C-alpha cells in the first residue's frame, strides 16, 4: 500500500469523495453533517492523503490544521471493495505520525453516533482516541461523537 498526498483531481478520488459525502448526508440531517466536499478539502489548512495498491484507490483521509498544536482528522473513507483489510488503520497511523512531525500536541475528530459508525469508533479507540467535548467550532449534537488523542 502506498500512501501519498493527493491533489483531489483524479477520477477515482473524486468518486470516492462524492460517495463519502452522499453516505454522510444519508445518515445525518444537513445541520449535523460535517463531511467536506472537494472544494472544502482543497483549503490550504487541509492536507489530503490517498492510499493506493498499484492503480487502485483503497481509501483516503485528511488532517485539517486547527492551530499550530491541534489537528483534526477529516474525510476518513475506505473504498467499498477494501473494507476490513486494514486500509483505514494504515491511513490513520500515517496521519498520527504526520501530526507528531508537525509538532501537534493533540489530534481530534468528529464522527457519527449511529450504529453504522461503531467500527470507525472502535478503530479510533484502538489507536488511543477518547471521547471528548466538542472542539473547535463544533457544538453538542446527538448525531456526533467527538474524540481526541494527546500526542
C-alpha positions in Angstrom: 0.0 0.0 0.0 1.3 3.4 -1.0 0.0 6.5 0.9 0.6 9.8 -0.8 -0.6 13.4 -0.7 -3.4 13.8 -3.2 -4.4 16.9 -5.2 -8.0 15.7 -5.4 -8.2 15.8 -9.2 -8.2 12.1 -10.2 -11.5 10.4 -11.2 -11.2 7.7 -8.6 -10.7 10.1 -5.7 -13.4 12.4 -6.9 -15.8 9.5 -7.0 -14.8 8.3 -3.5 -15.3 11.8 -2.0 -18.7 12.0 -3.7 -19.6 8.6 -2.3 -18.4 9.7 1.2 -20.4 13.0 1.2 -23.5 11.2 -0.1 -23.3 8.5 2.5 -22.8 11.0 5.3 -25.8 13.0 4.1 -27.9 9.9 4.1 -27.1 9.2 7.8 -27.3 12.7 9.3 -29.6 15.7 9.0 -28.0 18.6 7.0 -27.1 20.7 10.1 -25.3 17.6 11.6 -23.4 16.6 8.5 -19.7 17.7 8.7 -18.2 15.8 5.7 -16.3 18.1 3.3 -16.9 18.2 -0.4 -14.0 18.5 -2.9 -13.9 22.3 -2.6 -13.9 22.1 1.2 -11.0 19.6 1.1 -8.9 21.9 -1.1 -8.4 24.5 1.6 -4.8 25.5 2.5 -5.2 24.2 6.1 -6.0 20.7 4.9 -3.6 18.0 3.8 -5.3 15.1 2.0 -3.9 11.6 1.5 -5.0 8.7 -0.6 -3.9 5.0 -0.3 -3.2 3.0 -3.4 -2.4 -0.5 -4.5 -0.9 0.0 -7.9 -3.6 1.9 -9.8 -6.4 1.1 -7.5 -7.7 3.5 -4.8 -8.0 1.9 -1.4 -9.1 4.8 0.8 -8.4 8.4 1.9 -8.1 10.7 4.9 -7.1 14.2 5.7 -5.8 16.5 8.5 -7.1 20.0 9.0 -4.8 22.2 11.0 -6.9 23.9 13.7 -3.9 25.7 15.1 -0.1 25.1 15.5 -0.6 22.4 18.1 -4.0 20.9 17.2 -5.1 19.0 14.1 -8.4 17.4 13.1 -8.9 14.1 11.2 -11.3 14.6 8.3 -12.7 12.5 5.4 -11.7 9.0 6.5 -13.1 6.7 3.9 -12.3 3.2 2.6 -13.3 2.0 -0.8 -16.2 -0.5 -0.5 -14.0 -3.2 -2.2 -11.4 -2.8 0.5 -13.3 -2.7 3.8 -11.9 -4.6 6.7 -8.4 -5.0 5.1 -6.6 -2.5 7.4 -6.7 0.4 5.0 -8.2 2.9 7.5 -5.9 1.8 10.2 -2.8 2.3 8.0 -4.1 5.7 6.9 -4.8 6.8 10.5 -1.4 5.6 11.7 0.2 7.6 8.9 -1.7 10.7 9.8 -0.9 10.4 13.5 2.8 10.2 12.6 2.5 13.2 10.4 0.7 15.1 13.2 3.6 14.3 15.5 6.1 15.5 12.9 4.2 18.8 12.6 4.5 19.3 16.4 0.8 18.9 17.2 0.1 18.0 20.8 -3.5 17.0 20.1 -5.4 15.3 17.2 -9.2 15.3 17.3 -12.1 14.2 15.2 -15.8 14.2 14.8 -17.7 11.0 13.7 -21.3 9.9 13.7 -23.1 8.5 16.6 -25.3 5.9 14.8 -24.6 2.2 14.8 -23.0 2.3 11.4 -20.2 4.4 12.8 -19.3 1.9 15.5 -16.5 0.2 13.5 -14.9 3.7 13.0 -15.2 4.5 16.7 -13.6 1.1 17.6 -10.7 1.9 15.2 -10.2 5.3 16.8 -10.3 3.9 20.3 -7.8 1.2 19.4 -5.3 3.9 18.4 -5.8 5.9 21.6 -8.6 8.3 20.8 -11.0 9.0 23.6 -14.4 10.7 23.6 -14.3 14.4 24.5 -16.4 17.5 24.5 -17.0 19.3 21.1 -13.8 21.1 19.9 -13.2 24.0 17.5 -16.5 25.2 16.1 -18.5 22.0 16.8 -21.4 22.1 19.2 -23.1 19.3 21.1 -25.1 17.2 18.6 -26.9 13.9 19.1 -25.6 12.8 15.7 -22.0 13.4 16.6 -19.3 11.8 18.7 -16.1 13.9 19.4 -12.8 12.2 20.1 -9.3 13.3 20.8 -5.8 11.9 21.3 -2.9 13.6 23.1 0.3 13.1 21.0 
